[in-house]
Amino acid sequence: MKSKQGSFTKRAVLAGLIAGSGILAASAYAVSADNAAGKPRCEAHQLQQGEARWEDRRAAHLAELKEKLALTAEQEAAWNTFTESTQPGPRHPSMDRKAMREEFEKLSTPERLDRMQAMSDMRRARIAERAGAIKTFYAQLSLEQARVFDAEAMPRRHQHDHHHGLHQHRHQS
């Protein structure tokens, strides 16, 4: 009878340990979930910092390109138009993917297709605008400046593949 009581005690202790560890795990999860409530603000801050770094790199790249091109005084106006026209526009509030997904869930399939077509048309118009600005500036360049522009204008060190929201970096030699 004593052996049955010993085994019951061991089982009770084991069950208590398992229950205690479960409670600890649940409380740890609850704490991390509470901290996650502040995460969007943190992510927004990181996004702003990332955009600021990108703008700084873009400005530095353009300054370096301008120096390498050795523009004449007559080309300055074309350069200014080029840099202004190729500057990225402000991000539209609807660019929030979570909000966009929630909005899309409320739409019928034909409405979703219409919305996607409209967004595609806006992107194409922006690309056409930028291409026109680049071609106009390029036409102002001498043959040697055009060679420099061809080699330096589009950085080839870090190309990005955008496929299903995943960013993969390729480093070219």
N, C-alpha and C positions, 0 to 999 in steps of 0.2 A: 504494500500500500504506500510505503514511503517512496518507492520509485515512481509511482504514478503522480504523487504530489510533487516530486522534484521535477518531473517532466512538465507538469502543469505550470510550475513556477518559471521554468526556463521559457516555456511558450509565452507566458504572460509578459515576462521581461522582453522577449524578442518582439512581441506585438507592440509593447510600449515604445521600444526603440524605433520600430518601423513607423508607428504613428507620429512620434516626435520628429523624426527626420522628414516625414511628409509635411508636418506643420511648418518646419523650418523652410522647406523648399517652397511651400505656398507663400510664406511671408516674404521670402526673397523675391519671388515672382511679383508679388504685390508691390514691393518697393521699386523694382525695376519698371513696372507699369506706371507707377506714380511719376518716376523720373522721365518716362517717355512722354508724359503730358507736356513737358517743357521742350521736347525735342523739335517740333516744327519751328519754334523760334530759333533754336540753335541751327537747324538746317537752313533757315532763311538767312541767318547771319553768315553762315559758311558760303551760301550761294552769292550773297552780296560781295563777300571778300574775294571769291573766285572770279566774279565778273570784274571787280576792280583790278585784280591781277591781270586778267585778260586784256583789259583796256590799257593798262600800263605797258604790257608786252606789245600790244598793237601800236601804241604811240612810239615806243622805242624802235620797233621794226620800221615804221614809216619814216622816222627821223634818219635812221641808218640808210634806208632806200633813197631818200631825198639827197643825202650826202653823196652816195655812190653815183647817183644819176648826174650830179653836177649841173643842175638846172640853170638855164639862163633866166634873166629878168623877165623876158617875154613868156617864159613857160610857167612862171609863178602862179598866174591866175588859173591856168589849166590844172596845175597841181592842187591848188586849193579846192577847185570844183571837184576834182577826182577824190580827194580825201573826204570831203563833206558828203559826196554822193555814195561812197562805199562804206560810210560809217553805219554800223548796225543801228536799226531803229529801236525805240523803246519796246520792251517786252509787253505784250498785251496781257491784261489780267487773266484772260481765258487760257493762258499757256499753262496754268496749273493743271497738271495731268489728272490728279485725283478729282478735282472739280469737273474737269472735262469728261472723265469716265462716268461720273454720277449724272451729268447732264445727258450724255449719250444714252445711258440706260433708260432715260425717260422718253427717248425719241423712237419712232418707228424706223424700220430698216430704210425705207426710201428717204426719210428725213435725215438719217445718219449719212447716207450716201450724198445727199445734197450738201450737207455741212462739210463733209470731207472734200467734195469737189470745190466748194467755195474757199476752203483753206488752201487747197492746192493751187487754185487760181491766184490767190494773194501771194503765195510763195513764188509762183512763176513770174508775176508782175514785178516783184522785188528783184528777182534774179535778172530779168530783162533790163530793169533800171540800172542795176549795178554793172551789167555787161556793157550797156551803152556808155556809161561814165568811164569805164576802163578803156573802151575802144576810142572814145573821143580823146582821152589823155594820151593814149598810145600813139595816136596819129600826130601828136605834137612833138614826139621824140625823134631825135636823130637816129641813124642806124646803130651807132655805138650805144646810145642810151637805151634803145629798144632791146639790144642784146643783154644789157645789165638788167633791165626790167624783167625780161624773160627768165633770167637766171635767179633773180632775187625777190621778185614780187610775191610769189607764192611759195612760202616755206615748204620744203619737201622733207625736212627732218622728221616731222611728226605728222603723219597722215592719219586721219580718223575714219574708221569704218563704222557707220551707224546702221545696225541691223537689229530690229526688234528691241530697240532701247539699250542695247549693249554697246559699249565703247571699247574698241580694241585698238591698241596703239601698235603701229608698225614702224620700226626704225629702219630707215634706208641708209645704205652706206654711200 
